[in-house]
Amino acid sequence: MSERRSYFRIDETIALEFIPVDETTADKSQPESLFNNANSLKLYSELKKIDADNAQFLFQIKELSRPLAEYLHNLNRKIEVLGQQLMSDQKPSPPSKTLRQVNLSEGGIAFGSAKAIEAGSYIGLRIVFLPSNSGLILFAKSIRCEPSNTGEFQIAAKFHRISELQQQLIGQQIMRAQMAEKRRLQENR
């Protein structure tokens, strides 16, 4: 199976910013250093990961003590509200030049750009999923840059030094998008 098809892919509208970087930066630096307010995005992503990790525990606690499970659920909602407020500065105001239709997988991303990104070059990416405002900042290596009939360039990039946490976050977003599409199709029947 080709690498392009090794992962599930979705078409999604996200807030996307990118910055060209050299190979040394992509290999040795932290991508968060490239963007303002990056720490809040990283913190929110970590909170979402903890939430996902604890879902099974909460289910087990609910079996033993419904009041305790409800209390923990309410604490989690409080943290979620704080996280949403923290992320309110990350969400682009419409209309935004950062909103893009992308093709996303756990291994890479394809998107349109007014600027060419030469194949083999590196970029820092800031991805914010909407409407959840969860996201990540990481490096990618351009594997293809082709002019399109819209006057833009179609860029395909493979994620570089992606962590397991980042890959899980993308996987969760893909699953949510697939479930939302399935619900939409069922409602339209």
URBELGI-V437279 format. One line per field, one symbol per residue. ss: DSSP state (~ for helix, > for strand, _ for the rest). burial: 1 if it has 9 or more other C-alpha atoms within 8 Angstrom, else 0. Layout:
ss = ???
burial = ???
//
This chain:
ss = __~~~____>>>>>>>>>>>>_~~~~~~__~~~~___~~~~~~~~~~~~~~~~~~~~~~~~~~~_~~~~~~~~~~~~~~~~~~~~~~___________>>>>>>___>>>>>>________>>>>>>>>_____>>>>>>>>>>>>>_____>>>>>>>>___~~~~~~~~~~~~~~~~~~~~~~~~__
burial = 000000101101111100011100010000110000010111011011101000000110110001011101100100000011011001110000011111111101111110001010111111111100111111111111100000011111111101000111111011001100000000000
//
